[in-house]
Amino acid sequence: MGDVKDKAREAHQSDWLDHAVRAGLVAYGIVHLMLAWLAVQLAVGEKSESASNSGALHALAEQPLGGVLIWAVAVGMMLLVLWRLLEFALGHREVSDDKKRWRKRLGSLAKAVIYGAVAWAAIKTALGDGSKGGTDSTTAKLMGLPGGQFIVMAVGLGVIVYGGSLIVRGWTEKFREHLDAQGQSGKDGSAYVTFGKAGYIAKGVAIILVGGLFAYAGFTHEAKKSGGLDVALHNVLEQPFGPVLLIVIALGIACYGLFCFARAKHLDR
């Protein structure tokens, strides 16, 4: 058992994992840029795909060499899953407080789940089975469980809290810890920080909107009130100055994608 832990620890600290994480971050950045493009198309009334991770992957698959790109995204996301799982098992040892260290480890596990969901969607898209099914069916299943209404509300509130944490991270520029010193200095560093700030805040706002839909669906006991990012962005579009607000969010999501590229170049684990 000790040998397994030693091997895992060695892998977690290896240069090859740095390269794997960089590849995964590039893949994640591409997904966000495609998602931003779909949101812009929605804002100007030319949307052809769902403005969601699944829709972004479908749009990517339709590009030249789309099949290769989708498999590259799937592999990249699985590499990020591996990184976060190793981080959950062995990381954050620099944190002396046990409670804080466990919070960070659980955060790594949650991120592994998020990356895994994107990887699974990419694999299904690559295999021609990328369903664009609605979120309301999943919500209905949750509501069918004992205490399901409260489960859905809890999920919604949890998503809202996560979105809020992204906004705080963006506003306070805590994301700087993901960049090495070179990635934070000079004109390039200033641009990277700007991308990060706009990206984290915009992504946080979008996630809060999704969480709000879940919480409202649970509160009203109407599964069809729930929805993913596509439904949330449609709700934005229906507000006063909706197209302008949606384009602002799209630009922010694009900035998050660009920050992923910067983070890949100036990785600091």
Phi, psi and omega in degrees: 000321179297322179296321179297315180296320179297318179295318180295319179295321177297318178296319181297331183259007187276159177291327183295328178291326174302314179296321180295317180296318178300315179298318179295320180294323176298317178299317180296322178296319179298317179300318181291324177294320177295320179297319178297319179297319179294323178295321177296316178300321177298319182295325183263007174079025180238031184285134176242339180237159176297134178280073182210174177302317179298316178297321179297320179292321176297318179296321179295322180296336182275356180278165174305136184060029184301321180299318178295318181297318181296316178295325177296319177296315180301313179296316180300318180291324177294326176295322176293324176299314179301315179302311183292326177292319176296322179294321177297317184282324191231350188274181176062027180289345179286346179274119184280328182284123185299316182296317181293321179297319179292326176298317179293321179294319178293326175297321177296320179295318179297320179293325176299321178294316180298312179296322179297323179296319178293319179299316180296318178297321179293318179298315180297321178295317180297328180272002179079021182234033182280083183298141176252029183302152184286156178286339184296332178293319177295318179298320179298320179296318179296319181293337179285348179280159174302127183070021185302323180300318180286330176297314180297318178297320180295320177299314180300315180294322178297319178294321178298316179298318179298315178300319178297323179294326177293320178297316178298316179299321179289315183295320182273356181061032178294340179296346178304333182296344180275353181250144174286176185300320180296326180286355180246001185246158178072189181295319179297316179299320179297320178294317180298318180294321177297316177301315182297316182297309180296320184293313181295319181294314181296317179295322177298317178299315180298319181291322177299321178298318178296315178299322179297322178296317178297313182298319180293321178297319178293320182294320182270352183059038178235104183302327183290349176283343181279177178169164178272203184297322181301314179295319180298318180290327174297321177297322176298317182299332182277353180277163173305136184059028183307310180301321179294315179299320182293321178295322177298315178297318180299317179297322178295318178296322176297321177298323177297319177299317178295324177294325176301320177295316179297319179295322177297321181287323184240050184297133172226101181277000000 
